[in-house]
Amino acid sequence: MHNNLAKERAWIEVNLSKLEENVRSIQKIISPSTKIMAVVKADAYGHGMIEIAKHLNKIGIEDFAVATLEEGISLRENHTKGNILILGHVSIQSLRLAVEHDLIITAIDQEYAKRILHMPLKKKLRVYLKINTGMNRLGIPYHEIDFIKSMYKKQEIDVVGMYSHFCITDSKQEEAIAFSNLQNKRMEQLIKKLKEDGYNVGKVHMQSSYGILNYNDNYEYSYVRPGIILYGVDSTKEVYKKTSLTLHPVLSVKARITSVKEIKEEETVGYGRTYKANQKEKIATVSIGYADGYPRELSNKGAKVIVNNQYAEVIGRICMDQLMINVTNIPEIKAGDIVTLIGNTPEITAEEVASLAGTITNELLCRLGSRLHKIYHNKREEI
Ligand SMILES: *Cc1c(COP(=O)(O)O)cnc(C)c1O
């Protein structure tokens, strides 16, 4: 990308000091012996994985989780220091690459766990055993204690530890709370059993964002794995949060007004003629569209943007590269003015936009397209 064109059309601004504030807030509510494993998968939820990991390294974070082998390799190629765990599946034939780049893989189930033992590799493969405590996505069943023990004994691999994943920590329904407690109990009993039988279980972890906020009373795991809250955003406005945590949104999305025009009463705007003016109106065209990750689902939903510190409404269908807004009540608007789609001031939160688009912020943020430039504020010098 051409850096001098960063603010030409549509871009993301990432405020790294907000990321730092979120890290500090999370550190305050977890046990002093628990560390943060920063989840930077999916291009750090749209914030740019390399820059985010670089900054986190500078403020002392040394553990990262990604979803894919390629994400892990990319972090290593960009000099990320510390442990990098791949949460997803790595094919048997690619294990060599995981070893070469010093990445930790996940033994995602029993069948896979057996297969990784038979690969000739130059160094010992570092492996976490994923434990299925009820999510039923990945993992070795929590009750397969003998199998889990046998994995710890294998000479061919280096078992770093075990981890599991909660599936309903963001709800305050009694049943949800009971299920999360059950998942945790399954994990704790497994750990206890192994320890009683003389096993060194290594690192253990379980909590992602809402596990940290809602299930941190007596859990003293080695790590927590925050994703969405690291970026200062809740998954939705409705999530249950027992522990209040002030989150600072890290990302803003901006674009430019390219054209301003007046339309007469009864004239329509955009594809499908879905918006019709009730009166003479002033409308503006903005240089961002669904190909940039601004959901088309927001068409004719009353979505707001900010221009000259005032709200304006998105009208008509959102196009691939552009959208139109009603600026009738905003004086002195002109081509070149900056439009804020997520950010401030006043404020438009990722939670509001995601909710209007019928999704969660995790999806909204990670789909912000590769066509958007990223501008980083408050980078730190090497310390
Ligand atoms: C994505 C993911 C996380 C982070 O989840 P958030 O809800 O964004 O905090 C943690 N652990 C695993 C296994 C994940 O897949």
PDBQT file of the ligand as one rigid body, heavy atoms in Angstrom, charges set to zero:
ROOT
HETATM    1  C1  LIG A 401     -10.905 -16.684  19.699  1.00  0.00    +0.000 C 
HETATM    2  C2  LIG A 401     -10.545 -17.424  20.911  1.00  0.00    +0.000 A 
HETATM    3  C3  LIG A 401     -10.259 -16.741  22.111  1.00  0.00    +0.000 A 
HETATM    4  C4  LIG A 401     -10.534 -15.254  22.287  1.00  0.00    +0.000 C 
HETATM    5  O1  LIG A 401     -11.924 -15.082  22.404  1.00  0.00    +0.000 OA
HETATM    6  P1  LIG A 401     -12.615 -13.687  22.814  1.00  0.00    +0.000 P 
HETATM    7  O2  LIG A 401     -14.029 -14.059  23.078  1.00  0.00    +0.000 OA
HETATM    8  O3  LIG A 401     -12.456 -12.771  21.671  1.00  0.00    +0.000 OA
HETATM    9  O4  LIG A 401     -11.918 -13.206  24.039  1.00  0.00    +0.000 OA
HETATM   10  C5  LIG A 401      -9.763 -17.483  23.168  1.00  0.00    +0.000 A 
HETATM   11  N1  LIG A 401      -9.587 -18.819  23.071  1.00  0.00    +0.000 NA
HETATM   12  C6  LIG A 401      -9.893 -19.522  21.958  1.00  0.00    +0.000 A 
HETATM   13  C7  LIG A 401      -9.687 -20.982  21.920  1.00  0.00    +0.000 C 
HETATM   14  C8  LIG A 401     -10.391 -18.843  20.841  1.00  0.00    +0.000 A 
HETATM   15  O5  LIG A 401     -10.704 -19.527  19.742  1.00  0.00    +0.000 OA
ENDROOT
TORSDOF 0
